[in-house]
Amino acid sequence: FSTPWTTGAQRARGLRVALPTAPKVAQPWGPVETTWHEYASADSNQVGDGLLLAEQRQRLRELLEQEVDKLDGHSERVFLGGLSQGCTAALDIYLQEACHLRLGGFVGSVGFLPSDELGFPGANEAVEALLADKDQAARPVVLQSAE
């Protein structure tokens, strides 16, 4: 069995895979869960307290900058992605940073488009900026939506 990120015949040379994990946080209704942000309630995708989201945005921004540095500035080789809440968190930071860092693209599954209305400040403006940047807008953004 060989995967692209391990040694072996099918290894993709130059491929780096960074898989950050969200911190464990107590949700407002009780359980401690691995989460990129708190939810406002158990039955909503609305962000609760935005402080954790702001902290994780900064953490992911720094990770992206480190990965670009490791590739000697070849930011077009950096793709971002995630699954479930991690998909939405990754898409959120992709929208915030893609035009500035000139990222390669995004691939995510079981997520949704973050918006200001759902508690992701600046997301709406970031979408507009991405769409207005013809070069960046031409890069792949693949989202398998949860809804």
Protein Blocks (a to p, Z undefined) as FASTA:
>chain_A
ZZfkbgcjklcghiacddddddddddfklpacddfbdcfbfkbcbdcbfklmmmmmmmmm
mmmmmmmmmnnopamlpccddehjlmmmmmmmmmmmmmmnopabdcdehiadddfknopg
hklmmmmmmmmmmmlmmpccddddfZZ
